[in-house]
Structure formats: C-alpha cells, structure tokens
Amino acid sequence: MVIKLLLCLPFFEIILFILFGDLFGFFNALIIIFITGIIGLWLLFPRVTNIEKNLHKPLDWLCNRLAGIFLLIPGFFTDLFGLILLVKPLRGIVWSFLPAEIKNFSNKFNAKTSKNKSETEKKIIEGDFRDLDD
C-alpha cells in the first residue's frame, strides 16, 4: 500500500502544481516552490545550537529534519506534509497514523534520554591522570 502511494506521489504533485498554478499564477507557484526549498535547506543545514536541547528532545530534532527534507522536495503535497511536521501542535496528526511499534520505541527512547541530573551525576568515576611519556 505504501509503495502505491509513493508511486502516485508525483502524479499528485503535478496535479496540485497545475491547480495552484491556475489559482495563483504560474510564476507565483514557482516562487512558492523555490521559497519552500530554501526553507528546507535552511532546516537541513547544521546550525550551532544548544546540544542539550537536542538531546532532551530528539523527536523535535527529527521532525525538524524530516520537515526540511519534505520542504526541499518540490511540490505542494510534500510542502504541506513538511509544514505539518514543522508545527508542533500539528504533529499529533502524523503521530496518530504511526504504527504502535514505532510509538512504543519512541516512548522508550524518550524515557532513556530524560533522566534527572542527579542520576547522571552519580555515574561519575573519578581517577588520577599520569603521563606515561615522562
């Protein structure tokens, strides 16, 4: 079923491009496609960010990267899907369509990464350093 949808995706994109081109005009539709592509590239390129923020919220990081990929693909259907992934309140729509195995895996992953600082501080091992070259 998924393969059939992937094979039909270019046809949906062409139909939507024709419809939006008729609605907004050809050049305006092209400008929208280019702007969403630039936004997708901006989301994909690594930026200097707070690494702790990415470690505590890996699903947000993943959704932003997937949104960048979907925005980079030219077409209005993939742009809509990318915008849905980009907006946090709308991610629940995508979350409702995911299989239970993926939901359970991501819950376990979030539980492992969201430990208290006191638990991680207990695992510090202290030791002495000695330079063997001297």
C-alpha positions in Angstrom: 0.0 0.0 0.0 2.8 2.4 0.9 4.6 1.7 -2.4 1.4 2.5 -4.3 1.2 5.8 -2.5 4.9 6.6 -3.3 4.4 5.8 -6.9 1.3 8.0 -7.1 3.0 10.9 -5.3 4.5 12.5 -8.5 1.0 12.5 -10.1 -0.5 14.2 -7.0 2.3 16.8 -7.1 1.8 17.5 -10.8 -2.0 17.8 -10.3 -1.5 20.1 -7.3 1.1 22.2 -9.2 -1.4 22.7 -12.1 -4.2 23.6 -9.7 -2.1 26.1 -7.7 -0.6 27.4 -10.9 -4.0 28.1 -12.1 -5.1 29.6 -8.8 -2.1 31.8 -8.1 -0.4 32.0 -11.4 2.5 30.0 -12.9 5.3 32.3 -11.7 3.8 32.7 -8.2 3.6 28.9 -7.8 7.2 28.6 -8.9 8.3 31.2 -6.4 6.4 29.4 -3.6 8.2 26.1 -4.6 11.6 27.9 -4.5 10.9 29.6 -1.2 9.9 26.3 0.5 13.0 24.7 -1.0 15.2 27.4 0.5 13.4 26.9 3.9 14.0 23.2 3.6 17.7 23.7 3.0 17.9 26.1 6.0 16.3 23.4 8.2 18.7 20.7 7.0 22.0 22.5 7.3 23.5 22.1 10.8 23.5 25.2 12.8 25.3 26.0 16.0 22.5 25.1 18.5 22.3 24.1 22.1 23.2 20.4 22.1 21.5 19.8 25.4 18.2 20.9 23.9 18.6 18.4 21.0 19.5 15.6 23.5 16.4 16.1 25.6 14.0 16.4 22.7 15.2 14.1 19.9 11.8 13.8 18.4 11.7 17.6 17.8 15.1 17.4 16.2 13.9 14.5 14.0 10.7 16.2 13.0 12.5 19.4 12.0 14.9 17.4 9.8 12.1 15.5 8.2 10.2 18.7 7.6 13.3 20.1 5.9 13.5 17.1 3.6 9.8 17.3 2.7 10.1 21.1 2.1 13.1 20.5 -0.1 11.2 18.1 -2.4 9.5 20.3 -5.0 5.7 20.1 -4.8 2.8 21.3 -2.8 1.8 18.0 -1.2 5.2 17.4 0.3 5.4 21.0 1.3 2.1 20.6 3.2 3.4 17.5 4.9 6.6 19.3 5.8 4.7 22.2 7.3 2.6 19.8 9.4 5.8 18.3 10.8 7.3 21.7 11.4 4.4 23.0 13.6 4.4 21.2 17.0 0.6 21.2 17.6 0.0 19.6 14.2 2.5 16.7 14.8 -0.3 14.9 16.6 -1.9 14.3 13.2 1.1 12.5 12.0 1.5 10.7 15.3 -2.0 9.2 15.1 -1.1 7.5 11.8 2.1 5.9 13.1 2.1 2.2 14.0 2.1 1.1 17.6 5.6 -0.4 17.4 7.1 3.0 16.4 5.2 4.8 19.2 6.4 2.3 21.8 10.0 2.5 20.6 10.0 6.3 20.7 8.5 6.3 24.2 11.3 4.0 25.4 13.8 6.3 23.7 12.4 9.4 25.4 12.4 7.7 28.8 16.1 6.9 28.5 17.1 10.4 27.5 15.1 12.3 30.0 16.9 11.2 33.2 17.4 13.6 36.1 20.7 15.3 36.6 21.1 13.6 40.0 21.0 10.2 38.4 23.6 11.1 35.8 25.9 12.8 38.3 26.0 9.5 40.4 27.7 7.7 37.5 30.8 9.9 37.5 34.0 7.9 38.0 37.0 9.8 39.4 40.5 8.9 38.7 44.1 10.1 38.6 46.0 11.0 35.5 49.6 10.0 34.9 51.5 10.9 31.7 53.4 7.7 30.6 55.7 9.6 28.2 57.5 11.4 31.1 
